[in-house]
């Protein structure tokens, strides 16, 4: 997990909560979680779990995984994923095209695990499968996404109930249905589009020090404190995630969803874990991808650049290039304006 929000270094620590309440709450959390609690970028699991990730098709501990681009006439995509400098790999991704009620649907996701791979692996295996089964997937896609995120989170918590170590995962997903692009996000993986030549973030990183996130956590009886970065209960550096059962009252899996119209002004989408965004800005990423028509080559480029800049985390990049935005008339005709809809 990244240690700073996308807007620069964190502010000075806020006044601490009453010491008795803070100490008791923190001690209880750490005792429940055990010595390898979900401190971001710490307590990583390796060994057998890395092997399972390799079998799942998301890379191994010593090689980058590349997914050849695929094209369906409306968009093409490419994926690159690497453990980077870490001994274990906790990133997962999904890229698929399905036929749902006669509609060709593109579904793309990046899942960054913490406290091991269990949550990220589960979300990869079940989130989209649950989504396409939702009765409102075509008719009310936003509602279907929101309900499926929470359904999948609940199912994971039930399946993981016997585990003594906590595990969680971010999720940044993009669903293409007809001329609609719906981006849903939980945690600090991020989605950025190039629209009209400009870099636009279509998700926000969920950090505990954000005013609304902190208020939600405190209203639920939790607290946010400084421990190298702002953390929920002094433990977790993201405020929304799948899993994290010991903090579930405060760390929700409710996605924020944004919708874009897929037209000639929408050129491409970048979905990536914070291993990229820790060292590459939104604008830099878009500038690097823009001249590269092959999305696989573009994904490789971003992964290599993040590695060159010294990213200390796992790195996963998904590029989706919309063909209307790259094969249309380049003579300077005015482009259609896209309407944004926030959930």
Secondary structure as the mmCIF struct_conf table of DSSP 4:
data_model
#
loop_
_struct_conf.conf_type_id
_struct_conf.id
_struct_conf.beg_label_comp_id
_struct_conf.beg_label_asym_id
_struct_conf.beg_label_seq_id
_struct_conf.end_label_comp_id
_struct_conf.end_label_asym_id
_struct_conf.end_label_seq_id
BEND BEND1 UNK A 3 UNK A 4
STRN STRN1 UNK A 5 UNK A 5
TURN_TY1_P TURN_TY1_P1 UNK A 6 UNK A 7
STRN STRN2 UNK A 8 UNK A 8
BEND BEND2 UNK A 9 UNK A 9
HELX_LH_PP_P HELX_LH_PP_P1 UNK A 10 UNK A 18
HELX_RH_AL_P HELX_RH_AL_P1 UNK A 19 UNK A 33
TURN_TY1_P TURN_TY1_P2 UNK A 35 UNK A 36
TURN_TY1_P TURN_TY1_P3 UNK A 40 UNK A 41
BEND BEND3 UNK A 42 UNK A 43
TURN_TY1_P TURN_TY1_P4 UNK A 47 UNK A 47
HELX_RH_AL_P HELX_RH_AL_P2 UNK A 48 UNK A 56
TURN_TY1_P TURN_TY1_P5 UNK A 57 UNK A 57
BEND BEND4 UNK A 58 UNK A 58
BEND BEND5 UNK A 61 UNK A 63
STRN STRN3 UNK A 65 UNK A 71
BEND BEND6 UNK A 73 UNK A 74
STRN STRN4 UNK A 75 UNK A 82
TURN_TY1_P TURN_TY1_P6 UNK A 84 UNK A 85
BEND BEND7 UNK A 87 UNK A 88
STRN STRN5 UNK A 91 UNK A 100
TURN_TY1_P TURN_TY1_P7 UNK A 101 UNK A 102
STRN STRN6 UNK A 103 UNK A 114
BEND BEND8 UNK A 115 UNK A 117
HELX_RH_AL_P HELX_RH_AL_P3 UNK A 118 UNK A 133
BEND BEND9 UNK A 134 UNK A 134
TURN_TY1_P TURN_TY1_P8 UNK A 135 UNK A 139
BEND BEND10 UNK A 140 UNK A 140
HELX_RH_AL_P HELX_RH_AL_P4 UNK A 141 UNK A 159
TURN_TY1_P TURN_TY1_P9 UNK A 160 UNK A 162
BEND BEND11 UNK A 164 UNK A 165
STRN STRN7 UNK A 168 UNK A 169
STRN STRN8 UNK A 171 UNK A 177
TURN_TY1_P TURN_TY1_P10 UNK A 178 UNK A 179
STRN STRN9 UNK A 180 UNK A 186
BEND BEND12 UNK A 187 UNK A 188
STRN STRN10 UNK A 190 UNK A 195
TURN_TY1_P TURN_TY1_P11 UNK A 196 UNK A 197
STRN STRN11 UNK A 198 UNK A 201
BEND BEND13 UNK A 203 UNK A 203
TURN_TY1_P TURN_TY1_P12 UNK A 208 UNK A 209
BEND BEND14 UNK A 210 UNK A 210
HELX_RH_AL_P HELX_RH_AL_P5 UNK A 211 UNK A 219
TURN_TY1_P TURN_TY1_P13 UNK A 220 UNK A 221
STRN STRN12 UNK A 224 UNK A 226
BEND BEND15 UNK A 227 UNK A 229
STRN STRN13 UNK A 230 UNK A 232
TURN_TY1_P TURN_TY1_P14 UNK A 233 UNK A 235
STRN STRN14 UNK A 236 UNK A 236
BEND BEND16 UNK A 237 UNK A 237
BEND BEND17 UNK A 239 UNK A 239
STRN STRN15 UNK A 240 UNK A 240
STRN STRN16 UNK A 242 UNK A 243
HELX_RH_3T_P HELX_RH_3T_P1 UNK A 245 UNK A 247
TURN_TY1_P TURN_TY1_P15 UNK A 248 UNK A 250
BEND BEND18 UNK A 251 UNK A 251
STRN STRN17 UNK A 252 UNK A 252
HELX_LH_PP_P HELX_LH_PP_P2 UNK A 254 UNK A 255
STRN STRN18 UNK A 256 UNK A 261
BEND BEND19 UNK A 263 UNK A 263
TURN_TY1_P TURN_TY1_P16 UNK A 264 UNK A 265
STRN STRN19 UNK A 266 UNK A 272
HELX_RH_AL_P HELX_RH_AL_P6 UNK A 274 UNK A 277
TURN_TY1_P TURN_TY1_P17 UNK A 278 UNK A 279
BEND BEND20 UNK A 280 UNK A 280
HELX_RH_AL_P HELX_RH_AL_P7 UNK A 282 UNK A 290
TURN_TY1_P TURN_TY1_P18 UNK A 291 UNK A 291
HELX_RH_AL_P HELX_RH_AL_P8 UNK A 295 UNK A 308
TURN_TY1_P TURN_TY1_P19 UNK A 309 UNK A 310
BEND BEND21 UNK A 313 UNK A 313
STRN STRN20 UNK A 315 UNK A 322
TURN_TY1_P TURN_TY1_P20 UNK A 323 UNK A 323
HELX_RH_AL_P HELX_RH_AL_P9 UNK A 324 UNK A 327
BEND BEND22 UNK A 328 UNK A 328
BEND BEND23 UNK A 331 UNK A 331
HELX_LH_PP_P HELX_LH_PP_P3 UNK A 333 UNK A 340
STRN STRN21 UNK A 341 UNK A 342
#
